[in-house]
């Protein structure tokens, strides 16, 4: 990942929380060519020592690259968007603000028991946010038995982690405030970006 020094985010707590808050990742691996899949990836452990886990469909061609000790790149992305220099007090160059975490990790395939435990955690993590949740244990047993042989679960142990947050650090306060104001009038992505810029710059 390209990282300008002023935007680097290498604090373990930032990394850990970022992955928790942005679990839908892009997983990149390589066989004869690069290949990617977009999947939810959850984290287990703490900021100083964690591993990731996920699963993919067996008919996904990327599965053949997922062997024990194989390397993958997991990309977690935060809110992003265009920031127009027309919002500034003086003419300048427009830019794009964003945040992301890249994790290079080694794969370890899960046993069936580990896969089922991971699926329970995955489903229950997101069902807890629903008004009328349907937890893993409530899914018809035969449906689960039919589904489990069709997917492969895996652990991903990080060995290189990079974080970045390009959120208007170093700009004039009035330009940052104006950018936030304009973004807050936009769509949900722009509103989320405005929130990130505000927090990063303590506004």
C-alpha positions in Angstrom: 0.0 0.0 0.0 1.2 3.5 -0.8 1.3 5.5 2.5 2.2 9.2 2.7 3.8 9.5 6.2 1.2 12.0 7.6 -1.6 9.5 6.8 -0.1 6.3 8.2 -2.2 4.6 10.9 -0.1 1.9 12.6 -1.7 2.0 16.1 -2.8 -1.6 16.9 -6.0 -0.4 18.5 -6.9 1.6 15.4 -6.3 -1.4 13.2 -8.3 -3.8 15.3 -11.3 -1.5 15.6 -11.2 -0.6 11.9 -11.5 -4.3 11.0 -14.3 -4.7 13.4 -16.2 -1.8 12.0 -15.6 -2.6 8.3 -15.8 -6.4 8.1 -16.7 -6.7 4.4 -13.3 -7.2 2.9 -11.7 -7.9 -0.5 -9.5 -11.0 -0.4 -6.8 -11.2 -3.1 -4.6 -14.2 -3.9 -2.7 -15.5 -6.8 -2.5 -18.7 -8.9 -1.8 -18.2 -12.6 -3.3 -14.7 -12.2 -4.6 -12.5 -9.4 -8.0 -13.3 -8.2 -10.3 -11.6 -5.6 -13.5 -12.3 -3.7 -15.6 -10.0 -1.5 -16.5 -11.6 1.8 -17.2 -10.8 5.4 -14.2 -11.3 7.6 -14.3 -11.4 11.4 -11.5 -10.9 13.9 -10.7 -13.0 16.9 -8.3 -11.9 19.7 -7.2 -8.5 20.7 -5.4 -5.5 19.2 -1.9 -6.9 20.0 -2.6 -10.5 18.8 -5.4 -11.5 16.5 -6.4 -13.8 13.7 -9.1 -13.4 11.1 -11.6 -16.0 9.9 -14.0 -16.3 6.9 -15.3 -18.8 4.4 -16.0 -19.0 0.7 -18.1 -21.2 -1.6 -16.4 -24.4 -2.9 -17.3 -23.5 -6.5 -15.4 -20.2 -6.2 -12.2 -20.6 -8.3 -10.3 -18.8 -5.6 -10.6 -21.8 -3.4 -7.7 -23.6 -5.2 -5.3 -20.9 -4.0 -6.3 -21.3 -0.3 -4.0 -23.9 1.0 -2.3 -24.1 4.4 0.4 -21.4 4.6 -0.7 -19.7 1.4 -0.6 -15.9 1.4 -3.6 -13.7 0.9 -4.1 -10.0 1.0 -7.2 -8.8 2.8 -8.3 -5.2 2.1 -10.7 -3.5 4.5 -12.1 -0.2 3.3 -13.7 2.7 5.2 -15.8 5.6 3.9 -14.4 7.4 0.9 -15.3 10.2 -1.4 -14.4 13.2 -3.5 -13.6 16.5 -1.8 -14.0 19.5 -4.0 -11.6 22.4 -3.7 -14.5 24.7 -4.5 -15.4 24.2 -0.9 -12.2 25.9 0.3 -11.6 29.6 1.0 -8.9 29.8 -1.7 -8.4 28.0 -5.0 -6.6 24.6 -4.6 -6.5 21.1 -6.0 -9.4 18.8 -5.3 -8.7 15.4 -3.6 -10.2 12.1 -2.5 -10.4 11.2 1.2 -10.5 7.6 2.4 -9.3 5.1 5.0 -8.2 1.5 4.6 -6.4 -1.4 6.3 -4.4 -4.0 4.3 -3.6 -7.3 6.0 -1.2 -9.8 4.5 -1.9 -13.2 6.1 -1.2 -16.9 6.0 -4.1 -19.3 5.5 -5.0 -22.3 7.6 -8.0 -24.3 6.6 -10.6 -24.9 9.2 -12.0 -28.3 10.3 -15.7 -28.8 10.0 -16.2 -28.1 13.7 -14.2 -24.8 13.4 -16.2 -23.8 10.3 -19.5 -24.4 12.1 -18.3 -22.4 15.2 -17.2 -19.6 12.9 -20.5 -19.5 11.1 -22.4 -19.3 14.5 -20.2 -16.3 15.4 -20.7 -14.7 12.0 -24.4 -15.1 11.9 -25.0 -14.1 15.6 -22.7 -11.1 15.3 -24.9 -9.5 12.6 -28.2 -10.9 13.8 -27.7 -9.2 17.2 -28.3 -5.9 15.3 -31.7 -7.0 14.0 -35.1 -6.2 15.5 -36.2 -9.8 15.2 -33.0 -11.8 14.9 -32.7 -15.3 13.5 -29.7 -16.9 15.2 -27.7 -19.7 13.8 -29.2 -22.2 16.2 -32.7 -21.4 14.9 -31.9 -22.2 11.2 -33.4 -25.6 10.3 -30.8 -28.3 11.0 -31.2 -30.0 7.6 -30.7 -26.8 5.8 -27.4 -26.4 7.7 -26.4 -30.0 7.0 -27.0 -29.4 3.3 -25.1 -26.1 3.2 -21.9 -26.9 5.2 -20.4 -29.3 2.6 -20.6 -26.5 0.0 -18.3 -24.0 1.7 -14.8 -24.0 3.1 -13.7 -22.0 6.2 -10.3 -20.7 7.0 -8.2 -18.8 9.5 -5.9 -16.0 8.3 -3.0 -15.1 10.6 -1.6 -11.6 9.8 2.2 -11.2 9.3 2.1 -7.7 7.7 -0.5 -4.9 8.5 -0.8 -1.4 7.0 -3.3 1.2 7.8 -4.0 4.6 6.3 -6.5 7.4 6.9 -6.3 10.3 4.5 -8.8 12.6 6.1 -7.7 16.2 5.4 -5.0 16.3 8.1 -3.0 19.5 7.7 -5.6 21.5 5.9 -6.8 24.9 7.2 -9.5 24.5 9.9 -12.1 26.6 7.9 -11.5 24.4 4.8 -11.9 21.2 6.8 -15.1 22.6 8.4 -16.5 23.6 5.0 -15.7 20.1 3.6 -17.5 18.4 6.5 -20.5 20.7 6.0 -20.8 19.9 2.3 -20.3 16.1 2.8 -22.9 16.0 5.5 -25.5 17.2 2.9 -24.6 14.3 0.7 -25.5 10.5 0.6 -24.8 8.0 3.4 -21.2 7.4 2.2 -20.5 11.1 2.2 -22.0 11.5 5.7 -19.8 8.7 7.0 -16.8 10.3 5.4 -17.7 13.6 7.1 -17.9 11.9 10.4 -14.4 10.3 9.9 -12.9 13.7 8.9 -14.5 15.3 11.9 -13.2 12.7 14.4 -9.7 12.7 12.8 -9.3 16.4 13.1 -11.0 16.7 16.5 -13.8 19.0 15.3 
